[in-house]
Amino acid sequence: MRQISFSTPYRTGLEEPYIAEALKSSVWHGDGQFTKRASDFLTELTGATSTLLTTSGTHALELAAVALGLGPGDEVIVPTFTFPSTATAIALRGATPVFVDVLPETLNLDIDATAAALTDRTRAIFVVHYGGVAADLDRLTELAAANDVAIVEDNAHGLGAYYDGQHLGTFGTFGAQSWHDTKNFTCGEGGALLINDASLLSRAEIIREKGTNRSQFLRGQVDKYTWVDQGSSYLPSELQAAVLMAQFEHYSEIQGKRHAVWDRYATDLKAWAADHGVSLMTVPERRQHPAHLYYLLLPTHEDQQAFIASLAAESIVAPFHYQPLHASPAGKALGRTPFPCDVADDRAHRLVRLPLHANLTESDLDRVVSAISSFVPIHG
């Protein structure tokens, strides 16, 4: 029986021609024509002030942390239910990630817990939009402004997602995107930093170019470039940018296919879920999701394990997701957790993600829905 993967990259047909075009040029390093085209696409789509492509979403977060000047003694609030990159970017600067719980409805940052975790050492809040569903940005932006702390949006899941019509990643000082091959759009590994404060663009460019003012040199603004600040090698090559642009040129096609899968799950699993005590992913009002993932919550951890095994027996890959960072070895050593994170602990033991990618066929979806519908939770 053919395996149905959880996620596979979608080929638009432009990837190989664009790579060949990049190879024929004299510019294989970054900041060539494909870098500019992909950056311009993102700036226009999101409405950000500027966009810098990076070598990964992790590096976009690291670049943001350097640009904000985070350092030892500083604290940054992050949700515990996220990928380690959100916290690693903070810890690398010698600052302390402060883990707070998430809300049961969206698995996004609990704003009340965030407010309670603020101290006079808090410099920023790194918010994650889980599954591309926006956090409560009204309350978050109000809280950050009242306490003079920056917001960095980890928007790795959220290209094509909006809150009240505004694209995610444009509410904070910075927004970090990811092009890992599990994302809606990919170049294997890659990322981007959306910059919403024009005064920080120049320094962000320098940080991305190994701490040099090479970007200014290439624009003819200085007669030679040199080392002027901290930085690293965060600029992707033209080969990565070429693949990314091949994906962006089929933006509507890819998003349409993914939304069709998401909608099929939401419709076809509704009755089964209600009959067996299973909760399906929901999207609150005012939010437009990008169909990045679809999850369900089994009644217990035992049911979660049995469900995953049941689908695996049908050659369907359906994994769990994040393990809360506050309970991880690095989280305990490098972070601080002021309050219990009961929601994250519970959801990590009950959540399962279903296959969702643009390569799924109607036949694939028939198999997935049939396999799920035949599963009966032990505690449902």
Stockholm file with secondary structure:
# STOCKHOLM 1.0

chainA/1-380         MRQISFSTPYRTGLEEPYIAEALKSSVWHGDGQFTKRASDFLTELTGATSTLLTTSGTHALELAAVALGLGPGDEVIVPTFTFPSTATAIALRGATPVFVDVLPETLNLDIDATAAALTDRTRAIFVVHYGGVAADLDRLTELAAANDVAIVEDNAHGLGAYYDGQHLGTFGTFGAQSWHDTKNFTCGEGGALLINDASLLSRAEIIREKGTNRSQFLRGQVDKYTWVDQGSSYLPSELQAAVLMAQFEHYSEIQGKRHAVWDRYATDLKAWAADHGVSLMTVPERRQHPAHLYYLLLPTHEDQQAFIASLAAESIVAPFHYQPLHASPAGKALGRTPFPCDVADDRAHRLVRLPLHANLTESDLDRVVSAISSFVPIHG
#=GR chainA/1-380 SS CCCBCSCCCCCCSCHHHHHHHHHHSSCCSSSSHHHHHHHHHHHHHHCCSEEEEESCHHHHHHHHHHHTTCCTTCEEEEESSSCTHHHHHHHTTTCEEEEECBCTTTCCBCHHHHHHHCCTTEEEEEEECGGGCCCCHHHHHHHHHHHTCEEEEECTTCTTCEETTEETTSSSSEEEEECCTTSSSCSSSCEEEEECCGGGHHHHHHHHBTTBCHHHHHTTSSSSCCBCSCCCBCCCCHHHHHHHHHHHTTHHHHHHHHHHHHHHHHHHTHHHHHHHTCEECCCCTTEECCCCCCEEECSSHHHHHHHHHHHHHTTBCCCCCCCCGGGSHHHHHHCBCCSCCHHHHHHHTTEEECCCCTTCCHHHHHHHHHHHHTCCCTTC
#=GC SS_cons         CCCBCSCCCCCCSCHHHHHHHHHHSSCCSSSSHHHHHHHHHHHHHHCCSEEEEESCHHHHHHHHHHHTTCCTTCEEEEESSSCTHHHHHHHTTTCEEEEECBCTTTCCBCHHHHHHHCCTTEEEEEEECGGGCCCCHHHHHHHHHHHTCEEEEECTTCTTCEETTEETTSSSSEEEEECCTTSSSCSSSCEEEEECCGGGHHHHHHHHBTTBCHHHHHTTSSSSCCBCSCCCBCCCCHHHHHHHHHHHTTHHHHHHHHHHHHHHHHHHTHHHHHHHTCEECCCCTTEECCCCCCEEECSSHHHHHHHHHHHHHTTBCCCCCCCCGGGSHHHHHHCBCCSCCHHHHHHHTTEEECCCCTTCCHHHHHHHHHHHHTCCCTTC
//
